[in-house]
Amino acid sequence: MNNLQDRKSRELLRRMVDAAISAADPAKVLASHLPEKPTGRCIVVGAGKAAAAMARAVECAWPDVDLSGLVVTRYGHAVPTTRVAVREAAHPVPDANGVEATRAILDMVHTAGKGDLVLALISGGGSALLTAPVSPLSLEDKIDITRRLLASGLPIAEMNRVRRRLSLIKGGGLARAAAPARVVTLAISDVPGDDPLAIASGPTVLDAGLGGSLAHIVDRLGNDLPDHVREALSQPVKCGATMIDLDFKLVAAPRMSLNAAAQVARDAGTTPLLLGDALEGEAREIGVVMAGIAGAVAKHGTPVPRPAVLLSGGETTVTIGDRKPGRGGRNTEFLLSLAVALDGASGVFGAAVDTDGIDGTEDAAGAVITPSTLKRARAAGHDPRADLADHNSYSLFSSVKDLIMTGPTLTNVNDFRAILIP
């Protein structure tokens, strides 16, 4: 393999990754979406991996507005603020700090009157951070359900249906608590399709389908699901009509990040092909599909001639079986599957990251593959196919020093994938 080609390809992939993340930076994109400045009180609340950065962006844009409030973000994602308090809690499995912060947020918005503005800053990760279980569920029940959901392989939309059913704040609960104040939501989307109800399980979006059947999901969560949890998921829910003044604005989304990366590719003389911002499915299966498309580009110049890059977003899933998993994440698992399917095909490089900087529960955002990935992994003592079966992709990429480490990015527009055929 040409060392110069390897270096140039890695550099271009990293520039595209950085552009995708930068396009969702609250400091750059939020201010233009703020509503007219309020004349009365402005209560700022929010949750998600970007919540603290969003709160700071509001403070910078509105230095002359009477702001107060509270946002909750993941541990390690806080930033300094002066008027809006920031608390940290656990993600993806909730904890007591999340429960306390959620109660404080509900107490704050309950004080809002008709002339007040409640500014809700919502981003990915908010589903776990906003924890207010319906009676008789406890925090321990929510922790157990979250772990079952994460191992179920269910699409994020289905997982969030469960979360809304079992929460006092999701599915419009925050907006109902804030009535009759005006509620304006500024959101950063991390979900396929950018459905407002799916972003952090829609705390300010009324869920008209809250009472629908979840029987098919209940079955996926295990036969040993406690009876009181099974009953809570099975019983229809009725929400009384509430007059709420809602205004929902999307300030960043996966498509915007893909477009930013595509421009980087064009500037480098490479043709981008956007395959969609809402790809879902098993990470390893998506890897095989992408390998087939990349191979067609490399061998036949179709569906796009080389040099080209295949860009996609969305959220894949990893279904954990009965065997104990190794260290991995959905993006590194996708890449390992892609590398195995390509089997060292000449001239194909790839990168995949979670744009929040944390792939699953590991400290890497994702990784990069080159035509020599499998050879180098075997030389380091790894069996790529065995590691793929054991969900041990992080360990493999760590051994060949091909992890992408960004640290918390303070934003989240879900996964970003780029497959480069120079």
Secondary structure, 3 states (H helix, E strand, C coil): CCHHHHHHHHHHHHHHHHHHHHCCCHHHHCHHHCCCCCCCCEEEEEECCCHHHHHHHHHHHCCCCCEEEEEEEECCCCCCCCCCEEEEECCCCCCHHHHHHHHHHHHHHHCCCCCCEEEEEEECCHHHHCCCECCCCCHHHHHHHHHHHHHHCCCHHHHHHHHHHCECCCCCHHHHHHCCCEEEEEEECCCHHHCCCCHHHCCCCCCCCCCCCCHHHHHHCCCCCCHHHHHHHHCCCCCCCCCCEEEEEEEECHHHHHHHHHHHHHHCCCEEEECCCCEEEEHHHHHHHHHHHHHHHHHHCCCCCCCEEEEEEEEEECCCCCCCCCCCCHHHHHHHHHHHHHCCCCCCEEEEEECCCCCCCCCCCEEEECCCHHHHHHHCCCCHHHHHHCCCHHHHHHHCCCEECCCCCCCCCCEEEEEEEC
